[in-house]
Every structure is written in structure tokens, then in C-alpha cells.
């Protein structure tokens, strides 16, 4: 299970801006994805470590996709504000 991080094209950014938003202060927490999630970061700096040891870093302006079934630990280094979409 791989996390993907990319710089999205303008059309993808426009589509993601129609999705709900989520914000979180600097923190560390465990998370499990029951469904795939795509998110577009409006702000933040994050490191995610998967249960199999993969480390992925992303931040403002990144489009990130998490696969269904992924278990990981989020380390939010600067507060996050993102648009997100499941499925």
C-alpha cells in the first residue's frame, strides 16, 4: 500500500476546492483508512509513517492519496488545513 504525493494541475485543485475541509493543530496520532482518501493541503507540514515503515512527507500545495486499509501514524508539524474526498 503506497501513499502518493504530487503537485496537482489547476483542474484538480478546482475539483478539490469543492470538497469539505478538515483542520488539525500540531499533534501526533494513529490513523487507519477504511476507504481511500485524496486530500489537497491548503496549509501544513506533515510526516506520515506507515505500519510497514514507509515515511512520507507532504505539505502546502500537495495532493496526497492514501489507499484503503492503510494504517499509519500522522505527525502534524505545523497546523493542517485541507480539502478531502473519500472513495
Backbone atoms as SQL, in Angstrom:
CREATE TABLE atoms (id INTEGER PRIMARY KEY, chain TEXT, resi INTEGER, resn TEXT, atom TEXT, x REAL, y REAL, z REAL);
INSERT INTO atoms VALUES
  (1, 'A', 1, 'UNK', 'N', 0.845, -1.178, 0.000),
  (2, 'A', 1, 'UNK', 'CA', 0.000, 0.000, 0.000),
  (3, 'A', 1, 'UNK', 'C', 0.888, 1.238, 0.000),
  (4, 'A', 2, 'UNK', 'N', 0.762, 2.029, -1.030),
  (5, 'A', 2, 'UNK', 'CA', 1.608, 3.214, -1.175),
  (6, 'A', 2, 'UNK', 'C', 0.787, 4.491, -1.062),
  (7, 'A', 3, 'UNK', 'N', 1.378, 5.466, -0.395),
  (8, 'A', 3, 'UNK', 'CA', 0.845, 6.823, -0.341),
  (9, 'A', 3, 'UNK', 'C', 1.453, 7.558, -1.524),
  (10, 'A', 4, 'UNK', 'N', 0.639, 8.289, -2.283),
  (11, 'A', 4, 'UNK', 'CA', 1.179, 9.079, -3.392),
  (12, 'A', 4, 'UNK', 'C', 1.070, 10.560, -3.058),
  (13, 'A', 5, 'UNK', 'N', 2.110, 11.306, -3.452),
  (14, 'A', 5, 'UNK', 'CA', 2.153, 12.756, -3.253),
  (15, 'A', 5, 'UNK', 'C', 2.512, 13.375, -4.586),
  (16, 'A', 6, 'UNK', 'N', 1.728, 14.365, -5.012),
  (17, 'A', 6, 'UNK', 'CA', 2.003, 15.032, -6.282),
  (18, 'A', 6, 'UNK', 'C', 1.592, 16.495, -6.214),
  (19, 'A', 7, 'UNK', 'N', 2.091, 17.267, -7.161),
  (20, 'A', 7, 'UNK', 'CA', 1.656, 18.648, -7.342),
  (21, 'A', 7, 'UNK', 'C', 0.532, 18.615, -8.387),
  (22, 'A', 8, 'UNK', 'N', -0.692, 18.929, -7.978),
  (23, 'A', 8, 'UNK', 'CA', -1.829, 18.773, -8.890),
  (24, 'A', 8, 'UNK', 'C', -1.925, 19.877, -9.936),
  (25, 'A', 9, 'UNK', 'N', -2.571, 19.531, -11.042),
  (26, 'A', 9, 'UNK', 'CA', -2.894, 20.517, -12.080),
  (27, 'A', 9, 'UNK', 'C', -4.046, 21.391, -11.582),
  (28, 'A', 10, 'UNK', 'N', -4.204, 22.540, -12.202),
  (29, 'A', 10, 'UNK', 'CA', -5.226, 23.515, -11.786),
  (30, 'A', 10, 'UNK', 'C', -6.631, 22.922, -11.789),
  (31, 'A', 11, 'UNK', 'N', -6.935, 22.059, -12.752),
  (32, 'A', 11, 'UNK', 'CA', -8.279, 21.469, -12.814),
  (33, 'A', 11, 'UNK', 'C', -8.551, 20.574, -11.610),
  (34, 'A', 12, 'UNK', 'N', -7.530, 19.871, -11.136),
  (35, 'A', 12, 'UNK', 'CA', -7.686, 19.016, -9.960),
  (36, 'A', 12, 'UNK', 'C', -7.861, 19.879, -8.707),
  (37, 'A', 13, 'UNK', 'N', -7.106, 20.964, -8.611),
  (38, 'A', 13, 'UNK', 'CA', -7.241, 21.877, -7.475),
  (39, 'A', 13, 'UNK', 'C', -8.665, 22.426, -7.422),
  (40, 'A', 14, 'UNK', 'N', -9.197, 22.843, -8.567),
  (41, 'A', 14, 'UNK', 'CA', -10.576, 23.370, -8.600),
  (42, 'A', 14, 'UNK', 'C', -11.572, 22.327, -8.135),
  (43, 'A', 15, 'UNK', 'N', -11.414, 21.074, -8.565),
  (44, 'A', 15, 'UNK', 'CA', -12.309, 19.995, -8.157),
  (45, 'A', 15, 'UNK', 'C', -12.203, 19.771, -6.644),
  (46, 'A', 16, 'UNK', 'N', -10.976, 19.748, -6.110),
  (47, 'A', 16, 'UNK', 'CA', -10.789, 19.506, -4.682),
  (48, 'A', 16, 'UNK', 'C', -11.342, 20.650, -3.836),
  (49, 'A', 17, 'UNK', 'N', -11.330, 21.867, -4.353),
  (50, 'A', 17, 'UNK', 'CA', -11.842, 23.016, -3.600),
  (51, 'A', 17, 'UNK', 'C', -13.353, 22.931, -3.364),
  (52, 'A', 18, 'UNK', 'N', -14.034, 22.035, -4.056),
  (53, 'A', 18, 'UNK', 'CA', -15.468, 21.820, -3.840),
  (54, 'A', 18, 'UNK', 'C', -15.727, 20.802, -2.732),
  (55, 'A', 19, 'UNK', 'N', -14.670, 20.144, -2.258),
  (56, 'A', 19, 'UNK', 'CA', -14.791, 19.103, -1.221),
  (57, 'A', 19, 'UNK', 'C', -14.755, 19.732, 0.173),
  (58, 'A', 20, 'UNK', 'N', -15.213, 18.995, 1.183),
  (59, 'A', 20, 'UNK', 'CA', -15.177, 19.509, 2.558),
  (60, 'A', 20, 'UNK', 'C', -13.742, 19.773, 3.019),
  (61, 'A', 21, 'UNK', 'N', -13.619, 20.511, 4.116),
  (62, 'A', 21, 'UNK', 'CA', -12.294, 20.792, 4.673),
  (63, 'A', 21, 'UNK', 'C', -12.160, 20.176, 6.063),
  (64, 'A', 22, 'UNK', 'N', -10.918, 20.020, 6.482),
  (65, 'A', 22, 'UNK', 'CA', -10.574, 19.486, 7.799),
  (66, 'A', 22, 'UNK', 'C', -9.339, 20.218, 8.275),
  (67, 'A', 23, 'UNK', 'N', -9.292, 20.556, 9.546),
  (68, 'A', 23, 'UNK', 'CA', -8.144, 21.242, 10.134),
  (69, 'A', 23, 'UNK', 'C', -7.723, 20.528, 11.408),
  (70, 'A', 24, 'UNK', 'N', -6.427, 20.601, 11.707),
  (71, 'A', 24, 'UNK', 'CA', -5.904, 19.958, 12.928),
  (72, 'A', 24, 'UNK', 'C', -4.638, 20.679, 13.341),
  (73, 'A', 25, 'UNK', 'N', -4.493, 20.887, 14.650),
  (74, 'A', 25, 'UNK', 'CA', -3.304, 21.528, 15.209),
  (75, 'A', 25, 'UNK', 'C', -2.126, 20.552, 15.175),
  (76, 'A', 26, 'UNK', 'N', -0.948, 21.074, 15.464),
  (77, 'A', 26, 'UNK', 'CA', 0.243, 20.223, 15.547),
  (78, 'A', 26, 'UNK', 'C', -0.020, 19.121, 16.562),
  (79, 'A', 27, 'UNK', 'N', 0.232, 17.874, 16.161),
  (80, 'A', 27, 'UNK', 'CA', -0.070, 16.723, 17.014),
  (81, 'A', 27, 'UNK', 'C', 0.478, 15.454, 16.380),
  (82, 'A', 28, 'UNK', 'N', 0.397, 14.364, 17.141),
  (83, 'A', 28, 'UNK', 'CA', 0.778, 13.037, 16.648),
  (84, 'A', 28, 'UNK', 'C', -0.363, 12.092, 16.995),
  (85, 'A', 29, 'UNK', 'N', -0.817, 11.286, 15.998),
  (86, 'A', 29, 'UNK', 'CA', -1.914, 10.351, 16.252),
  (87, 'A', 29, 'UNK', 'C', -1.866, 9.198, 15.259),
  (88, 'A', 30, 'UNK', 'N', -2.403, 8.060, 15.664),
  (89, 'A', 30, 'UNK', 'CA', -2.525, 6.891, 14.792),
  (90, 'A', 30, 'UNK', 'C', -3.810, 7.014, 13.981),
  (91, 'A', 31, 'UNK', 'N', -3.772, 6.475, 12.757),
  (92, 'A', 31, 'UNK', 'CA', -4.945, 6.546, 11.889),
  (93, 'A', 31, 'UNK', 'C', -5.019, 5.311, 11.013),
  (94, 'A', 32, 'UNK', 'N', -6.243, 4.908, 10.666),
  (95, 'A', 32, 'UNK', 'CA', -6.475, 3.800, 9.738),
  (96, 'A', 32, 'UNK', 'C', -7.483, 4.253, 8.697),
  (97, 'A', 33, 'UNK', 'N', -7.199, 3.966, 7.444),
  (98, 'A', 33, 'UNK', 'CA', -8.080, 4.345, 6.343),
  (99, 'A', 33, 'UNK', 'C', -8.968, 3.168, 5.970),
  (100, 'A', 34, 'UNK', 'N', -10.276, 3.277, 6.255),
  (101, 'A', 34, 'UNK', 'CA', -11.230, 2.249, 5.869),
  (102, 'A', 34, 'UNK', 'C', -11.569, 2.360, 4.394),
  (103, 'A', 35, 'UNK', 'N', -11.431, 3.562, 3.836),
  (104, 'A', 35, 'UNK', 'CA', -11.664, 3.834, 2.417),
  (105, 'A', 35, 'UNK', 'C', -10.470, 4.663, 1.937),
  (106, 'A', 36, 'UNK', 'N', -10.250, 4.712, 0.641),
  (107, 'A', 36, 'UNK', 'CA', -9.163, 5.564, 0.145),
  (108, 'A', 36, 'UNK', 'C', -9.538, 7.032, 0.374),
  (109, 'A', 37, 'UNK', 'N', -8.524, 7.869, 0.560),
  (110, 'A', 37, 'UNK', 'CA', -8.741, 9.305, 0.733),
  (111, 'A', 37, 'UNK', 'C', -7.771, 10.071, -0.148),
  (112, 'A', 38, 'UNK', 'N', -8.285, 11.096, -0.801),
  (113, 'A', 38, 'UNK', 'CA', -7.454, 12.052, -1.524),
  (114, 'A', 38, 'UNK', 'C', -7.627, 13.388, -0.834),
  (115, 'A', 39, 'UNK', 'N', -6.508, 14.075, -0.570),
  (116, 'A', 39, 'UNK', 'CA', -6.608, 15.380, 0.070),
  (117, 'A', 39, 'UNK', 'C', -5.664, 16.370, -0.602),
  (118, 'A', 40, 'UNK', 'N', -6.070, 17.634, -0.547),
  (119, 'A', 40, 'UNK', 'CA', -5.284, 18.742, -1.089),
  (120, 'A', 40, 'UNK', 'C', -4.992, 19.687, 0.067),
  (121, 'A', 41, 'UNK', 'N', -3.710, 19.852, 0.388),
  (122, 'A', 41, 'UNK', 'CA', -3.327, 20.658, 1.543),
  (123, 'A', 41, 'UNK', 'C', -3.277, 22.141, 1.210),
  (124, 'A', 42, 'UNK', 'N', -4.107, 22.908, 1.914),
  (125, 'A', 42, 'UNK', 'CA', -4.095, 24.361, 1.800),
  (126, 'A', 42, 'UNK', 'C', -3.007, 24.947, 2.694),
  (127, 'A', 43, 'UNK', 'N', -2.686, 24.227, 3.783),
  (128, 'A', 43, 'UNK', 'CA', -1.645, 24.653, 4.722),
  (129, 'A', 43, 'UNK', 'C', -1.202, 23.432, 5.503),
  (130, 'A', 44, 'UNK', 'N', 0.040, 23.469, 5.972),
  (131, 'A', 44, 'UNK', 'CA', 0.515, 22.424, 6.860),
  (132, 'A', 44, 'UNK', 'C', 1.813, 21.779, 6.426),
  (133, 'A', 45, 'UNK', 'N', 2.372, 21.033, 7.364),
  (134, 'A', 45, 'UNK', 'CA', 3.599, 20.267, 7.154),
  (135, 'A', 45, 'UNK', 'C', 3.432, 18.975, 7.927),
  (136, 'A', 46, 'UNK', 'N', 3.464, 17.834, 7.216),
  (137, 'A', 46, 'UNK', 'CA', 3.099, 16.554, 7.808),
  (138, 'A', 46, 'UNK', 'C', 4.126, 15.482, 7.450),
  (139, 'A', 47, 'UNK', 'N', 4.371, 14.597, 8.412),
  (140, 'A', 47, 'UNK', 'CA', 5.124, 13.368, 8.140),
  (141, 'A', 47, 'UNK', 'C', 4.211, 12.221, 8.556),
  (142, 'A', 48, 'UNK', 'N', 4.055, 11.238, 7.662),
  (143, 'A', 48, 'UNK', 'CA', 3.260, 10.050, 7.948),
  (144, 'A', 48, 'UNK', 'C', 4.191, 8.850, 7.879),
  (145, 'A', 49, 'UNK', 'N', 4.092, 7.984, 8.890),
  (146, 'A', 49, 'UNK', 'CA', 4.864, 6.745, 8.905),
  (147, 'A', 49, 'UNK', 'C', 3.870, 5.592, 8.900),
  (148, 'A', 50, 'UNK', 'N', 3.981, 4.719, 7.880),
  (149, 'A', 50, 'UNK', 'CA', 3.070, 3.582, 7.776),
  (150, 'A', 50, 'UNK', 'C', 3.521, 2.467, 8.716),
  (151, 'A', 51, 'UNK', 'N', 2.613, 1.526, 8.969),
  (152, 'A', 51, 'UNK', 'CA', 2.949, 0.404, 9.852),
  (153, 'A', 51, 'UNK', 'C', 4.046, -0.479, 9.277),
  (154, 'A', 52, 'UNK', 'N', 4.292, -0.399, 7.962),
  (155, 'A', 52, 'UNK', 'CA', 5.395, -1.182, 7.381),
  (156, 'A', 52, 'UNK', 'C', 6.681, -0.358, 7.259),
  (157, 'A', 53, 'UNK', 'N', 6.701, 0.840, 7.865),
  (158, 'A', 53, 'UNK', 'CA', 7.938, 1.615, 7.962),
  (159, 'A', 53, 'UNK', 'C', 8.178, 2.661, 6.893),
  (160, 'A', 54, 'UNK', 'N', 7.274, 2.806, 5.931),
  (161, 'A', 54, 'UNK', 'CA', 7.430, 3.847, 4.913),
  (162, 'A', 54, 'UNK', 'C', 7.181, 5.218, 5.546),
  (163, 'A', 55, 'UNK', 'N', 8.041, 6.194, 5.249),
  (164, 'A', 55, 'UNK', 'CA', 7.865, 7.566, 5.720),
  (165, 'A', 55, 'UNK', 'C', 7.589, 8.460, 4.524),
  (166, 'A', 56, 'UNK', 'N', 6.515, 9.241, 4.609),
  (167, 'A', 56, 'UNK', 'CA', 6.125, 10.144, 3.534),
  (168, 'A', 56, 'UNK', 'C', 5.920, 11.525, 4.147),
  (169, 'A', 57, 'UNK', 'N', 6.501, 12.545, 3.511),
  (170, 'A', 57, 'UNK', 'CA', 6.342, 13.921, 3.968),
  (171, 'A', 57, 'UNK', 'C', 5.625, 14.727, 2.898),
  (172, 'A', 58, 'UNK', 'N', 4.740, 15.631, 3.336),
  (173, 'A', 58, 'UNK', 'CA', 3.995, 16.473, 2.399),
  (174, 'A', 58, 'UNK', 'C', 3.558, 17.740, 3.105),
  (175, 'A', 59, 'UNK', 'N', 3.128, 18.719, 2.290),
  (176, 'A', 59, 'UNK', 'CA', 2.742, 19.998, 2.856),
  (177, 'A', 59, 'UNK', 'C', 1.886, 20.815, 1.911),
  (178, 'A', 60, 'UNK', 'N', 1.846, 22.101, 2.168),
  (179, 'A', 60, 'UNK', 'CA', 1.009, 23.035, 1.422),
  (180, 'A', 60, 'UNK', 'C', 1.169, 22.849, -0.084),
  (181, 'A', 61, 'UNK', 'N', 0.030, 22.724, -0.775),
  (182, 'A', 61, 'UNK', 'CA', 0.028, 22.596, -2.229),
  (183, 'A', 61, 'UNK', 'C', 0.112, 21.179, -2.746),
  (184, 'A', 62, 'UNK', 'N', 0.296, 20.202, -1.857),
  (185, 'A', 62, 'UNK', 'CA', 0.400, 18.806, -2.291),
  (186, 'A', 62, 'UNK', 'C', -0.967, 18.141, -2.351),
  (187, 'A', 63, 'UNK', 'N', -1.106, 17.232, -3.329),
  (188, 'A', 63, 'UNK', 'CA', -2.263, 16.353, -3.440),
  (189, 'A', 63, 'UNK', 'C', -1.780, 14.977, -2.980),
  (190, 'A', 64, 'UNK', 'N', -2.430, 14.435, -1.964),
  (191, 'A', 64, 'UNK', 'CA', -1.970, 13.194, -1.352),
  (192, 'A', 64, 'UNK', 'C', -3.095, 12.170, -1.414),
  (193, 'A', 65, 'UNK', 'N', -2.760, 10.931, -1.802),
  (194, 'A', 65, 'UNK', 'CA', -3.738, 9.856, -1.844),
  (195, 'A', 65, 'UNK', 'C', -3.291, 8.734, -0.917),
  (196, 'A', 66, 'UNK', 'N', -4.203, 8.339, -0.014),
  (197, 'A', 66, 'UNK', 'CA', -3.973, 7.262, 0.937),
  (198, 'A', 66, 'UNK', 'C', -4.840, 6.071, 0.529),
  (199, 'A', 67, 'UNK', 'N', -4.267, 4.871, 0.404),
  (200, 'A', 67, 'UNK', 'CA', -5.057, 3.708, -0.006),
  (201, 'A', 67, 'UNK', 'C', -5.928, 3.162, 1.127),
  (202, 'A', 68, 'UNK', 'N', -7.036, 2.554, 0.767),
  (203, 'A', 68, 'UNK', 'CA', -7.896, 1.893, 1.752),
  (204, 'A', 68, 'UNK', 'C', -7.099, 0.803, 2.452),
  (205, 'A', 69, 'UNK', 'N', -7.327, 0.660, 3.757),
  (206, 'A', 69, 'UNK', 'CA', -6.657, -0.366, 4.540),
  (207, 'A', 69, 'UNK', 'C', -5.335, 0.068, 5.164),
  (208, 'A', 70, 'UNK', 'N', -4.849, 1.255, 4.807),
  (209, 'A', 70, 'UNK', 'CA', -3.575, 1.744, 5.328),
  (210, 'A', 70, 'UNK', 'C', -3.688, 2.072, 6.813),
  (211, 'A', 71, 'UNK', 'N', -2.695, 1.637, 7.587),
  (212, 'A', 71, 'UNK', 'CA', -2.566, 2.010, 8.998),
  (213, 'A', 71, 'UNK', 'C', -1.282, 2.811, 9.119),
  (214, 'A', 72, 'UNK', 'N', -1.356, 3.954, 9.830),
  (215, 'A', 72, 'UNK', 'CA', -0.194, 4.831, 9.887),
  (216, 'A', 72, 'UNK', 'C', -0.256, 5.738, 11.112),
  (217, 'A', 73, 'UNK', 'N', 0.836, 6.475, 11.299),
  (218, 'A', 73, 'UNK', 'CA', 0.901, 7.496, 12.340),
  (219, 'A', 73, 'UNK', 'C', 1.144, 8.832, 11.662),
  (220, 'A', 74, 'UNK', 'N', 0.305, 9.799, 11.960),
  (221, 'A', 74, 'UNK', 'CA', 0.450, 11.164, 11.463),
  (222, 'A', 74, 'UNK', 'C', 1.243, 11.976, 12.472),
  (223, 'A', 75, 'UNK', 'N', 2.218, 12.727, 11.979),
  (224, 'A', 75, 'UNK', 'CA', 2.906, 13.737, 12.787),
  (225, 'A', 75, 'UNK', 'C', 2.687, 15.071, 12.085),
  (226, 'A', 76, 'UNK', 'N', 1.774, 15.870, 12.633),
  (227, 'A', 76, 'UNK', 'CA', 1.491, 17.189, 12.068),
  (228, 'A', 76, 'UNK', 'C', 2.473, 18.166, 12.716),
  (229, 'A', 77, 'UNK', 'N', 3.400, 18.683, 11.901),
  (230, 'A', 77, 'UNK', 'CA', 4.454, 19.553, 12.436),
  (231, 'A', 77, 'UNK', 'C', 4.037, 21.013, 12.448),
  (232, 'A', 78, 'UNK', 'N', 3.241, 21.430, 11.468),
  (233, 'A', 78, 'UNK', 'CA', 2.594, 22.742, 11.508),
  (234, 'A', 78, 'UNK', 'C', 1.128, 22.513, 11.170),
  (235, 'A', 79, 'UNK', 'N', 0.203, 23.288, 11.753),
  (236, 'A', 79, 'UNK', 'CA', -1.229, 23.023, 11.619),
  (237, 'A', 79, 'UNK', 'C', -1.662, 22.794, 10.167),
  (238, 'A', 80, 'UNK', 'N', -2.570, 21.826, 10.017),
  (239, 'A', 80, 'UNK', 'CA', -3.062, 21.404, 8.705),
  (240, 'A', 80, 'UNK', 'C', -4.455, 21.971, 8.451),
  (241, 'A', 81, 'UNK', 'N', -4.652, 22.408, 7.220),
  (242, 'A', 81, 'UNK', 'CA', -5.980, 22.745, 6.705),
  (243, 'A', 81, 'UNK', 'C', -6.030, 22.137, 5.310),
  (244, 'A', 82, 'UNK', 'N', -7.007, 21.249, 5.067),
  (245, 'A', 82, 'UNK', 'CA', -7.032, 20.518, 3.795),
  (246, 'A', 82, 'UNK', 'C', -8.461, 20.310, 3.313),
  (247, 'A', 83, 'UNK', 'N', -8.585, 20.149, 1.992),
  (248, 'A', 83, 'UNK', 'CA', -9.805, 19.614, 1.389),
  (249, 'A', 83, 'UNK', 'C', -9.615, 18.112, 1.298),
  (250, 'A', 84, 'UNK', 'N', -10.691, 17.329, 1.432),
  (251, 'A', 84, 'UNK', 'CA', -10.555, 15.884, 1.356),
  (252, 'A', 84, 'UNK', 'C', -11.751, 15.244, 0.665),
  (253, 'A', 85, 'UNK', 'N', -11.487, 14.049, 0.125),
  (254, 'A', 85, 'UNK', 'CA', -12.526, 13.270, -0.561),
  (255, 'A', 85, 'UNK', 'C', -12.240, 11.797, -0.316),
  (256, 'A', 86, 'UNK', 'N', -13.263, 11.045, 0.089),
  (257, 'A', 86, 'UNK', 'CA', -13.132, 9.605, 0.256),
  (258, 'A', 86, 'UNK', 'C', -13.634, 8.886, -0.977),
  (259, 'A', 87, 'UNK', 'N', -13.064, 7.686, -1.211),
  (260, 'A', 87, 'UNK', 'CA', -13.512, 6.837, -2.315),
  (261, 'A', 87, 'UNK', 'C', -12.820, 7.123, -3.611);
